[in-house]
Amino acid sequence: MVRGLHAFFIQQYRALGPIFRIRAFNRRFTVLVGPEANRFVARDTGHLRTYESWLPLNSDLGATHLLVGMDGSEHIRMRRMHIDHYSRKLLDDRTDEAVRIMRDEMAAWPSDQAIPVQYAFQRIVTTQLGQLITSTDAREYLDDFIFFFQTLLKVHFSRHLPRWVIHLPRFRRAHKRMEELTRKILADHAPERRHTRPPDFIDEVLELNRTDPYFMPETNLLLTVLEAFMVGLDTVSSLCTFISYELLKQPELLARVTAEADALFEQGTPNLNDVRQLDVTHRVALETLRRYPLSPATVRTVANSFEFGGYHVPAGEQVLIGFAVPHLMEEYFPEPHRFDIDRYTPERAEHRQAGVYAPFGVGAHQCLGRSLAEVLIALNIATLVRDTTITLDPPDYTLKISRLPPVRPDRSFKFRVVRRS
């Protein structure tokens, strides 16, 4: 599994079918994989829950229930509160703001040095989402945030680090910085400072805390406020980085994306509808999501027993769901390791096969921000190639990937930029 989760799951799927058991990380899991599993989870109406997966993290940070760890009617209610702030509607009439942030960051890139691509996009995307969702520029907190968030993932999800790590001085300092950032954001959203501004996500969170303090207690504000920065740190930024690498490795594809971007910006900063019309860039993003799934599997707890694949799965069982396993199966995506954007043409539409394409998960906990992510990725890549010419550094570099969840590009990937006139 450590050498390659996808390959391991595909091998077991072919030998054992869509349901089998494994022992990993000193725990036993029932594994559900393949299109059959995705279709089952998409239809699920109460057999699987996420609560237990997030309980240790909530406990360590003094929180109770957060969106990602909620189920049933409470989860539906919380998603409804989030939806307008995490969908592509957030960019209605605000694409110019996202482009300005990207251009401000690119203006600071030195032309005589190689740029670490993943970190550059982390700065861009967390700033964009911070401004759009919370009206806050948190760039000065970025390094602490990266360490804080990735340590929590390694402790509570990949279990790459022991739990006592969160008591070490470096993590405690990062935690204090996150508390400082949260206090700053909440202070900036005091009613006397917000009366002339349109309400944003934080205003809605604070209103919910006032009207229903049990559902949104103060103890949950830290992680709820930081969500806006978390959602882009290892998702949109990583996907923009993967796309940059593939474009640099395929000059002809880079030329097509650049031509599309030039046409997009010909009349000035594009609006949301203009960005959604991008064809080549959109298909590049779809293929990146297939080829580099950021979260190839997720853990659920069986709330109510069920039958699947001829087996009875009892309540209380830990289930590992390999949503993205079909992405690399040749019966659904011929030559699955080849980067091919023509898979998404109307003639082929390989991703339309039921249950085979699930980059954002399936079912009730499918990623809430998927539509926003798709638009922001396309806008950022278009801005990058419209304003700069990028070259790989060194020219023969081969991408290294961190396999700890979430999957992300290694920071050794760098490019050089030259400003286009």
PETATA-V124409 format. One record per pair of residues at least 6 apart in sequence whose C-alpha atoms are under 6 Angstrom apart, sorted by the first residue. I is the first residue (numbers start at 1). GAP is how many residues later the second one is. D is the distance in whole Angstrom. If there is no record, write none. Layout:
[[I:GAP:D] [I:GAP:D]]
This chain:
[[1:7:6] [6:319:6] [18:14:6] [18:15:5] [18:16:6] [19:12:5] [19:13:5] [20:10:6] [20:11:5] [21:8:6] [21:9:4] [21:10:6] [22:6:6] [22:7:6] [29:289:5] [29:290:5] [30:289:5] [31:288:6] [31:289:5] [31:290:6] [32:289:5] [33:288:6] [33:289:5] [34:292:6] [35:320:4] [35:321:5] [38:317:5] [39:316:5] [41:322:6] [42:320:5] [42:321:4] [47:255:6] [47:256:5] [47:257:5] [48:252:6] [48:253:6] [48:254:5] [48:255:5] [49:22:6] [49:251:6] [49:252:5] [50:19:5] [50:250:5] [51:18:5] [51:19:6] [54:15:6] [58:6:6] [63:156:5] [63:157:5] [86:283:5] [87:282:5] [87:284:6] [87:285:5] [88:283:5] [88:284:4] [95:176:6] [98:30:6] [102:22:6] [111:306:6] [114:300:6] [114:301:5] [114:302:5] [115:299:5] [115:300:5] [115:301:6] [116:298:4] [117:297:5] [118:123:6] [118:293:6] [121:116:5] [122:111:6] [122:115:5] [125:107:6] [126:103:5] [126:106:6] [127:10:6] [130:6:5] [130:98:6] [130:99:6] [131:6:6] [133:68:6] [134:68:6] [144:30:5] [148:26:6] [154:6:5] [154:7:6] [155:6:5] [155:7:6] [155:8:6] [182:40:6] [209:7:5] [209:8:6] [236:137:6] [238:170:6] [247:7:5] [257:24:6] [258:127:5] [261:121:5] [261:125:6] [262:124:6] [283:58:5] [284:57:6] [287:54:6] [289:70:6] [290:37:6] [293:66:6] [294:112:5] [294:113:5] [295:111:5] [296:26:6] [296:27:6] [296:28:5] [297:24:5] [297:25:4] [297:26:6] [298:22:6] [298:23:5] [299:20:6] [299:21:5] [300:19:5] [301:16:6] [301:17:5] [301:18:6] [302:13:5] [302:14:5] [302:15:5] [303:12:5] [304:11:5] [305:8:6] [305:9:4] [305:10:5] [306:6:6] [306:7:5] [323:35:6] [323:38:6] [324:34:6] [326:30:5] [328:8:5] [330:6:6] [343:6:6] [343:7:6] [351:6:5] [360:6:6] [360:7:5] [387:33:5] [388:29:6] [388:30:5] [388:31:5] [388:32:5] [389:28:6] [389:29:5] [390:26:6] [390:27:5] [391:24:5] [391:25:5] [392:23:5] [393:21:6] [393:22:5] [400:10:5] [401:7:6] [401:8:5] [401:9:5] [402:6:5] [402:8:6]]
